[in-house]
Amino acid sequence: MFVIKQLSNCYFSNIRIDLYKHDFREKLKHQLFTINLFKKFIEDENILFGNGKTKLYIDLLRLIYSTSLDGTLKTFWNNFFHFDAYLSVAETSIKLNFKPVSFSENQFDIENLYHPLISNPVKNSLNTTSNVILLTGANMSGKSTFFKALSICIYLGHLGFRVPAQKCSIPYFDDINIFLNSKDDLESGFSQFMFELNNLKQIVVNAENGQHVYAVIDEMFSGTNIDDASDMFEITIKGLTKYRHCYFFISTHFSHLESFVLSCGKNVSTYFLDAKMENQQPVYTFELKKGWSDQKLGKILFENHGLGKLLTT
C-alpha cells in the first residue's frame, strides 16, 4: 500500500487528465480508478505501519485478490510503466532542449542538428530535396559522426520522440538502414566487400518493392580496389536517383569522381565537412558545407605520427 500511496502522491493526485490525448487519457482514468479502489487503505496509517485490525487486512487481501483476478492491477502496473517511460522521455527532451519532428513529403529540412553525446557539439543544418546525398571530407573531419547524429534524428522521430535539432522536417520511412564501419562477417564467411554488396542489394530490393527507404552508407565500396570501386560507385549513384521516394546518404573519399557527380543533376546533392591547415597541423571545423572536398590529409597525419621518418630511416 505504501508504494501505491507514493505513486498517488508523486504522480496522479494533481494530474490534469484533460491535457492528454484520448488514448492515454483513458489509461490515466484507469490509474485514478484503481487508486480510488484502494483509497481507504492507503489513507489508513494503521495499515501502512502494520497496526490495523484483522478485518481491515482481510478486506485488503480480498480487494487485492479480486483486482488481480479481473486484471485491474495488471493493467494499473502496465499503464504506470508506460507513464514512467514517457515521463523520462519528456524530462530528457526538456533538459536537452530537443524539438518535435514534422513529416514532409520529399524534403529534409533540419536546422542545428547535433549529436547529443558530444559536449559542446558543432551544430549543422541540412536542407535538400535530392534523394542521393554525397558527403566528402578529410579523415577525421566528422563524416561518421554527422551520419550518426542525422540517424539519431530519424530513429527518434519515427518513434514519436523529440530530436536533437532546433527544427526537423523529414520524410516518413518504412525501412531504415545504417551501415557505418562495415566489416567482414566471419560467421557467414563474407569479406568486407561482399558484406557491402549484400547490404546494398537489400536496400535496392526494398526500394524496388516500393518501400520508402532511408539508408546511410559510410565509405561505400572501400573494401575493393579503386578501379572497380569507381565504376560501381558511378553505376550505383546514377541508379539510386530513380528511387525518388527514398533517401540515400553516402560518404566517399573518391575525390576524382567530382565531375561525374556534378553531371548527375539535381537528384544528387554534395556536402562536405570542412577542415583547414594551421602550422602544418589539420584543424577540423566539423562544419557542414555545400560542395565537394578533395582535401587529402591522410599523408599529413601519417607524417605527423612520425611514421614516414621511422619507415624510411
C-alpha positions as a Markdown table, in Angstrom:
| # | Residue | x | y | z |
|---|---|---|---|---|
| 1 | Met | 0.0 | 0.0 | 0.0 |
| 2 | Phe | 2.9 | 2.3 | 0.7 |
| 3 | Val | 4.0 | 2.1 | -3.0 |
| 4 | Ile | 0.6 | 2.9 | -4.3 |
| 5 | Lys | 0.3 | 5.8 | -1.9 |
| 6 | Gln | 3.6 | 7.2 | -3.1 |
| 7 | Leu | 2.6 | 6.8 | -6.7 |
| 8 | Ser | -0.6 | 8.6 | -6.0 |
| 9 | Asn | 1.1 | 11.4 | -4.2 |
| 10 | Cys | 4.0 | 11.8 | -6.6 |
| 11 | Tyr | 2.2 | 11.3 | -9.9 |
| 12 | Phe | -1.5 | 11.1 | -10.0 |
| 13 | Ser | -3.1 | 13.2 | -7.2 |
| 14 | Asn | -2.7 | 16.5 | -9.1 |
| 15 | Ile | -2.6 | 15.3 | -12.7 |
| 16 | Arg | -4.6 | 17.2 | -15.4 |
| 17 | Ile | -6.2 | 14.4 | -17.4 |
| 18 | Asp | -7.7 | 16.8 | -19.9 |
| 19 | Leu | -4.2 | 17.8 | -21.1 |
| 20 | Tyr | -3.5 | 14.3 | -22.5 |
| 21 | Lys | -4.7 | 12.8 | -25.8 |
| 22 | His | -7.7 | 10.4 | -25.7 |
| 23 | Asp | -5.9 | 7.1 | -25.7 |
| 24 | Phe | -3.6 | 8.0 | -22.9 |
| 25 | Arg | -6.3 | 9.9 | -21.1 |
| 26 | Glu | -8.2 | 6.6 | -20.8 |
| 27 | Lys | -5.2 | 4.9 | -19.2 |
| 28 | Leu | -4.8 | 7.7 | -16.7 |
| 29 | Lys | -8.5 | 7.4 | -15.8 |
| 30 | His | -7.9 | 3.7 | -15.1 |
| 31 | Gln | -5.0 | 4.7 | -12.8 |
| 32 | Leu | -7.2 | 7.0 | -10.8 |
| 33 | Phe | -10.0 | 4.4 | -10.7 |
| 34 | Thr | -7.6 | 1.8 | -9.3 |
| 35 | Ile | -6.1 | 4.2 | -6.7 |
| 36 | Asn | -9.6 | 5.1 | -5.6 |
| 37 | Leu | -10.4 | 1.4 | -5.0 |
| 38 | Phe | -7.6 | 1.3 | -2.5 |
| 39 | Lys | -8.2 | 4.8 | -1.1 |
| 40 | Lys | -9.4 | 3.8 | 2.3 |
| 41 | Phe | -6.4 | 1.5 | 2.8 |
| 42 | Ile | -3.7 | 3.9 | 1.6 |
| 43 | Glu | -5.1 | 6.6 | 3.8 |
| 44 | Asp | -5.1 | 4.4 | 6.9 |
| 45 | Glu | -1.8 | 4.8 | 8.7 |
| 46 | Asn | -2.5 | 1.7 | 10.7 |
| 47 | Ile | -2.4 | -0.4 | 7.5 |
| 48 | Leu | 0.7 | 1.3 | 6.4 |
| 49 | Phe | 2.6 | 0.6 | 9.6 |
| 50 | Gly | 1.1 | -2.8 | 10.3 |
| 51 | Asn | -1.2 | -1.8 | 13.2 |
| 52 | Gly | -4.5 | -2.4 | 11.5 |
| 53 | Lys | -7.3 | -4.6 | 12.6 |
| 54 | Thr | -7.6 | -8.1 | 11.3 |
| 55 | Lys | -10.8 | -7.4 | 9.4 |
| 56 | Leu | -9.2 | -4.5 | 7.6 |
| 57 | Tyr | -6.4 | -6.7 | 6.4 |
| 58 | Ile | -8.9 | -9.3 | 5.3 |
| 59 | Asp | -10.8 | -6.7 | 3.3 |
| 60 | Leu | -7.5 | -5.6 | 1.7 |
| 61 | Leu | -6.5 | -9.1 | 0.7 |
| 62 | Arg | -9.9 | -9.7 | -0.8 |
| 63 | Leu | -9.6 | -6.5 | -2.8 |
| 64 | Ile | -6.1 | -7.4 | -4.0 |
| 65 | Tyr | -7.3 | -10.9 | -5.0 |
| 66 | Ser | -10.3 | -9.6 | -6.9 |
| 67 | Thr | -8.4 | -6.9 | -8.7 |
| 68 | Ser | -5.7 | -9.4 | -9.6 |
| 69 | Leu | -8.2 | -11.8 | -10.9 |
| 70 | Asp | -10.0 | -9.4 | -13.2 |
| 71 | Gly | -6.8 | -7.8 | -14.5 |
| 72 | Thr | -7.3 | -4.4 | -12.8 |
| 73 | Leu | -3.9 | -4.5 | -11.0 |
| 74 | Lys | -2.0 | -5.8 | -14.0 |
| 75 | Thr | -3.5 | -3.0 | -16.2 |
| 76 | Phe | -2.6 | -0.5 | -13.5 |
| 77 | Trp | 1.1 | -1.5 | -13.5 |
| 78 | Asn | 1.3 | -1.8 | -17.3 |
| 79 | Asn | -0.1 | 1.7 | -17.6 |
| 80 | Phe | 2.3 | 3.0 | -14.9 |
| 81 | Phe | 5.3 | 1.6 | -16.7 |
| 82 | His | 4.3 | 3.3 | -19.9 |
| 83 | Phe | 3.7 | 6.6 | -18.0 |
| 84 | Asp | 7.1 | 6.3 | -16.3 |
| 85 | Ala | 8.8 | 5.7 | -19.6 |
| 86 | Tyr | 7.0 | 8.7 | -21.3 |
| 87 | Leu | 7.8 | 10.9 | -18.3 |
| 88 | Ser | 11.5 | 10.0 | -18.6 |
| 89 | Val | 11.5 | 10.8 | -22.3 |
| 90 | Ala | 9.7 | 14.1 | -21.7 |
| 91 | Glu | 12.1 | 15.2 | -18.9 |
| 92 | Thr | 15.1 | 14.3 | -21.1 |
| 93 | Ser | 13.7 | 16.2 | -24.0 |
| 94 | Ile | 13.1 | 19.3 | -21.9 |
| 95 | Lys | 16.6 | 19.0 | -20.2 |
| 96 | Leu | 18.4 | 18.7 | -23.6 |
| 97 | Asn | 16.1 | 21.1 | -25.4 |
| 98 | Phe | 15.1 | 18.5 | -28.0 |
| 99 | Lys | 12.5 | 19.6 | -30.6 |
| 100 | Pro | 9.4 | 17.9 | -32.2 |
| 101 | Val | 9.6 | 16.3 | -35.6 |
| 102 | Ser | 7.3 | 17.0 | -38.5 |
| 103 | Phe | 7.0 | 14.8 | -41.6 |
| 104 | Ser | 7.1 | 16.2 | -45.1 |
| 105 | Glu | 6.6 | 14.6 | -48.5 |
| 106 | Asn | 10.0 | 14.8 | -50.1 |
| 107 | Gln | 12.4 | 17.2 | -48.2 |
| 108 | Phe | 15.0 | 17.1 | -45.5 |
| 109 | Asp | 14.9 | 20.4 | -43.6 |
| 110 | Ile | 16.9 | 20.2 | -40.4 |
| 111 | Glu | 18.4 | 23.1 | -38.5 |
| 112 | Asn | 21.1 | 23.0 | -35.9 |
| 113 | Leu | 21.4 | 19.2 | -35.8 |
| 114 | Tyr | 23.9 | 17.8 | -33.3 |
| 115 | His | 25.0 | 14.6 | -31.7 |
| 116 | Pro | 23.6 | 14.5 | -28.1 |
| 117 | Leu | 26.5 | 12.6 | -26.6 |
| 118 | Ile | 29.1 | 15.2 | -27.6 |
| 119 | Ser | 30.0 | 18.1 | -25.3 |
| 120 | Asn | 29.8 | 21.5 | -27.0 |
| 121 | Pro | 28.9 | 20.0 | -30.4 |
| 122 | Val | 29.1 | 21.8 | -33.7 |
| 123 | Lys | 25.6 | 22.2 | -35.0 |
| 124 | Asn | 24.8 | 21.8 | -38.6 |
| 125 | Ser | 21.8 | 22.3 | -40.9 |
| 126 | Leu | 20.7 | 20.3 | -43.9 |
| 127 | Asn | 18.1 | 21.4 | -46.5 |
| 128 | Thr | 17.7 | 19.3 | -49.6 |
| 129 | Thr | 15.1 | 17.6 | -51.9 |
| 130 | Ser | 17.8 | 15.5 | -53.6 |
| 131 | Asn | 17.3 | 11.8 | -52.8 |
| 132 | Val | 21.1 | 11.0 | -53.1 |
| 133 | Ile | 23.3 | 13.0 | -50.8 |
| 134 | Leu | 27.1 | 12.5 | -51.0 |
| 135 | Leu | 29.3 | 13.5 | -48.1 |
| 136 | Thr | 33.0 | 14.1 | -48.6 |
| 137 | Gly | 35.7 | 15.4 | -46.2 |
| 138 | Ala | 39.2 | 14.6 | -45.0 |
| 139 | Asn | 40.0 | 11.9 | -42.5 |
| 140 | Met | 38.6 | 12.7 | -39.0 |
| 141 | Ser | 36.6 | 15.6 | -40.4 |
| 142 | Gly | 33.4 | 14.2 | -38.7 |
| 143 | Lys | 31.6 | 12.4 | -41.5 |
| 144 | Ser | 30.6 | 9.3 | -39.5 |
| 145 | Thr | 29.6 | 11.5 | -36.5 |
| 146 | Phe | 27.4 | 13.6 | -38.7 |
| 147 | Phe | 25.7 | 10.5 | -40.1 |
| 148 | Lys | 25.1 | 9.2 | -36.6 |
| 149 | Ala | 23.6 | 12.5 | -35.5 |
| 150 | Leu | 21.3 | 12.5 | -38.5 |
| 151 | Ser | 20.3 | 8.9 | -38.0 |
| 152 | Ile | 19.5 | 9.5 | -34.3 |
| 153 | Cys | 17.0 | 12.2 | -35.5 |
| 154 | Ile | 15.5 | 9.7 | -37.9 |
| 155 | Tyr | 15.1 | 6.9 | -35.3 |
| 156 | Leu | 13.8 | 9.1 | -32.6 |
| 157 | Gly | 11.5 | 11.0 | -34.9 |
| 158 | His | 9.9 | 7.7 | -36.2 |
| 159 | Leu | 9.5 | 6.6 | -32.6 |
| 160 | Gly | 7.5 | 9.7 | -31.9 |
| 161 | Phe | 10.1 | 11.3 | -29.7 |
| 162 | Arg | 11.7 | 14.8 | -29.9 |
| 163 | Val | 15.1 | 15.1 | -31.5 |
| 164 | Pro | 18.5 | 16.9 | -31.1 |
| 165 | Ala | 17.9 | 19.7 | -33.5 |
| 166 | Gln | 16.3 | 23.2 | -33.5 |
| 167 | Lys | 14.0 | 22.2 | -36.3 |
| 168 | Cys | 13.4 | 18.9 | -38.0 |
| 169 | Ser | 11.2 | 18.2 | -41.0 |
| 170 | Ile | 11.8 | 14.8 | -42.7 |
| 171 | Pro | 10.0 | 12.2 | -44.9 |
| 172 | Tyr | 8.5 | 9.2 | -43.3 |
| 173 | Phe | 10.3 | 5.9 | -44.0 |
| 174 | Asp | 9.2 | 2.3 | -44.0 |
| 175 | Asp | 12.8 | 0.9 | -43.9 |
| 176 | Ile | 15.8 | 2.4 | -42.1 |
| 177 | Asn | 19.3 | 1.2 | -42.7 |
| 178 | Ile | 22.5 | 2.4 | -41.1 |
| 179 | Phe | 25.8 | 0.9 | -42.4 |
| 180 | Leu | 28.7 | 2.5 | -40.6 |
| 181 | Asn | 32.1 | 0.9 | -40.0 |
| 182 | Ser | 31.2 | -2.0 | -42.3 |
| 183 | Lys | 33.5 | -5.0 | -41.8 |
| 184 | Asp | 33.7 | -8.7 | -42.8 |
| 185 | Asp | 31.2 | -11.2 | -41.4 |
| 186 | Leu | 33.3 | -14.1 | -40.2 |
| 187 | Glu | 30.2 | -16.2 | -39.2 |
| 188 | Ser | 28.8 | -16.1 | -42.7 |
| 189 | Gly | 32.2 | -16.2 | -44.4 |
| 190 | Phe | 31.7 | -12.8 | -46.2 |
| 191 | Ser | 34.6 | -10.4 | -46.8 |
| 192 | Gln | 34.0 | -6.7 | -46.2 |
| 193 | Phe | 33.3 | -6.2 | -49.9 |
| 194 | Met | 30.7 | -9.0 | -50.0 |
| 195 | Phe | 29.2 | -7.6 | -46.9 |
| 196 | Glu | 28.9 | -4.2 | -48.6 |
| 197 | Leu | 27.3 | -5.8 | -51.6 |
| 198 | Asn | 24.7 | -7.7 | -49.6 |
| 199 | Asn | 23.8 | -4.5 | -47.7 |
| 200 | Leu | 23.4 | -2.6 | -50.9 |
| 201 | Lys | 21.3 | -5.2 | -52.5 |
| 202 | Gln | 19.0 | -5.3 | -49.5 |
| 203 | Ile | 18.5 | -1.6 | -49.8 |
| 204 | Val | 17.9 | -1.6 | -53.6 |
| 205 | Val | 15.4 | -4.5 | -53.4 |
| 206 | Asn | 13.4 | -2.8 | -50.7 |
| 207 | Ala | 13.4 | 0.4 | -52.8 |
| 208 | Glu | 12.4 | -1.5 | -55.9 |
| 209 | Asn | 9.5 | -3.0 | -54.0 |
| 210 | Gly | 8.1 | 0.5 | -53.2 |
| 211 | Gln | 9.3 | 0.9 | -49.7 |
| 212 | His | 10.3 | 4.3 | -48.5 |
| 213 | Val | 14.0 | 3.7 | -47.7 |
| 214 | Tyr | 16.4 | 5.7 | -45.6 |
| 215 | Ala | 20.0 | 4.4 | -45.9 |
| 216 | Val | 23.3 | 5.6 | -44.7 |
| 217 | Ile | 26.4 | 4.0 | -46.2 |
| 218 | Asp | 29.8 | 5.1 | -44.9 |
| 219 | Glu | 32.7 | 4.8 | -47.4 |
| 220 | Met | 30.9 | 2.8 | -50.0 |
| 221 | Phe | 33.0 | 0.2 | -51.8 |
| 222 | Ser | 36.0 | 0.8 | -49.7 |
| 223 | Gly | 36.5 | -2.9 | -49.5 |
| 224 | Thr | 37.7 | -3.4 | -53.0 |
| 225 | Asn | 40.2 | -1.9 | -55.5 |
| 226 | Ile | 39.9 | 1.7 | -56.6 |
| 227 | Asp | 39.1 | 0.9 | -60.3 |
| 228 | Asp | 36.3 | -1.5 | -59.6 |
| 229 | Ala | 35.0 | 0.7 | -56.8 |
| 230 | Ser | 34.9 | 3.8 | -59.1 |
| 231 | Asp | 32.9 | 2.0 | -61.8 |
| 232 | Met | 30.5 | 0.5 | -59.3 |
| 233 | Phe | 30.1 | 3.9 | -57.5 |
| 234 | Glu | 29.0 | 5.6 | -60.7 |
| 235 | Ile | 26.5 | 2.9 | -61.6 |
| 236 | Thr | 25.1 | 2.9 | -58.0 |
| 237 | Ile | 24.8 | 6.7 | -57.7 |
| 238 | Lys | 23.0 | 7.0 | -61.0 |
| 239 | Gly | 20.8 | 4.0 | -60.3 |
| 240 | Leu | 19.7 | 5.2 | -56.8 |
| 241 | Thr | 18.5 | 8.5 | -58.2 |
| 242 | Lys | 15.4 | 6.8 | -59.8 |
| 243 | Tyr | 14.0 | 5.9 | -56.3 |
| 244 | Arg | 12.6 | 9.3 | -55.6 |
| 245 | His | 10.7 | 8.0 | -52.6 |
| 246 | Cys | 13.9 | 7.0 | -50.9 |
| 247 | Tyr | 16.9 | 8.9 | -49.5 |
| 248 | Phe | 20.5 | 7.7 | -49.6 |
| 249 | Phe | 23.3 | 9.3 | -47.6 |
| 250 | Ile | 26.7 | 8.1 | -48.8 |
| 251 | Ser | 30.2 | 9.2 | -47.8 |
| 252 | Thr | 33.2 | 8.7 | -50.0 |
| 253 | His | 36.9 | 9.5 | -50.5 |
| 254 | Phe | 36.7 | 9.2 | -54.3 |
| 255 | Ser | 37.5 | 12.8 | -54.9 |
| 256 | His | 38.4 | 12.0 | -58.6 |
| 257 | Leu | 34.7 | 11.4 | -59.3 |
| 258 | Glu | 33.6 | 15.0 | -58.7 |
| 259 | Ser | 32.9 | 15.7 | -62.4 |
| 260 | Phe | 30.7 | 12.6 | -62.6 |
| 261 | Val | 28.8 | 13.6 | -59.6 |
| 262 | Leu | 28.2 | 17.1 | -60.9 |
| 263 | Ser | 26.8 | 15.6 | -64.1 |
| 264 | Cys | 24.1 | 13.7 | -62.2 |
| 265 | Gly | 21.8 | 16.7 | -61.9 |
| 266 | Lys | 19.5 | 17.9 | -59.1 |
| 267 | Asn | 18.8 | 14.4 | -57.7 |
| 268 | Val | 22.3 | 14.3 | -56.3 |
| 269 | Ser | 23.5 | 16.8 | -53.7 |
| 270 | Thr | 27.0 | 17.1 | -52.4 |
| 271 | Tyr | 28.2 | 18.3 | -49.0 |
| 272 | Phe | 31.5 | 18.3 | -47.2 |
| 273 | Leu | 32.8 | 18.7 | -43.7 |
| 274 | Asp | 35.4 | 21.4 | -43.6 |
| 275 | Ala | 39.0 | 21.3 | -42.4 |
| 276 | Lys | 42.0 | 23.6 | -42.8 |
| 277 | Met | 45.7 | 23.6 | -42.1 |
| 278 | Glu | 47.3 | 25.7 | -39.5 |
| 279 | Asn | 51.1 | 25.5 | -38.7 |
| 280 | Gln | 51.3 | 22.2 | -40.6 |
| 281 | Gln | 48.5 | 20.7 | -38.5 |
| 282 | Pro | 45.0 | 19.8 | -39.6 |
| 283 | Val | 42.3 | 21.8 | -37.8 |
| 284 | Tyr | 38.7 | 20.4 | -38.1 |
| 285 | Thr | 35.8 | 22.8 | -38.0 |
| 286 | Phe | 33.2 | 20.0 | -38.3 |
| 287 | Glu | 31.0 | 22.4 | -40.2 |
| 288 | Leu | 28.8 | 21.0 | -43.0 |
| 289 | Lys | 29.0 | 23.0 | -46.2 |
| 290 | Lys | 27.6 | 22.5 | -49.7 |
| 291 | Gly | 30.1 | 21.4 | -52.3 |
| 292 | Trp | 32.8 | 18.8 | -52.7 |
| 293 | Ser | 36.0 | 18.3 | -50.8 |
| 294 | Asp | 39.2 | 16.9 | -52.3 |
| 295 | Gln | 41.3 | 17.5 | -49.2 |
| 296 | Lys | 43.9 | 14.8 | -48.6 |
| 297 | Leu | 45.2 | 14.9 | -45.0 |
| 298 | Gly | 46.0 | 11.2 | -44.6 |
| 299 | Lys | 49.6 | 11.6 | -45.5 |
| 300 | Ile | 50.0 | 14.6 | -43.3 |
| 301 | Leu | 48.6 | 12.6 | -40.3 |
| 302 | Phe | 51.0 | 9.8 | -41.4 |
| 303 | Glu | 54.0 | 12.1 | -41.2 |
| 304 | Asn | 52.8 | 13.8 | -38.0 |
| 305 | His | 52.8 | 10.5 | -36.3 |
| 306 | Gly | 56.4 | 10.0 | -37.3 |
| 307 | Leu | 55.7 | 7.0 | -39.4 |
| 308 | Gly | 57.4 | 8.4 | -42.5 |
| 309 | Lys | 60.7 | 9.0 | -40.6 |
| 310 | Leu | 60.5 | 5.6 | -38.9 |
| 311 | Leu | 59.9 | 3.7 | -42.1 |
| 312 | Thr | 62.5 | 5.5 | -44.2 |
| 313 | Thr | 65.5 | 5.6 | -41.9 |
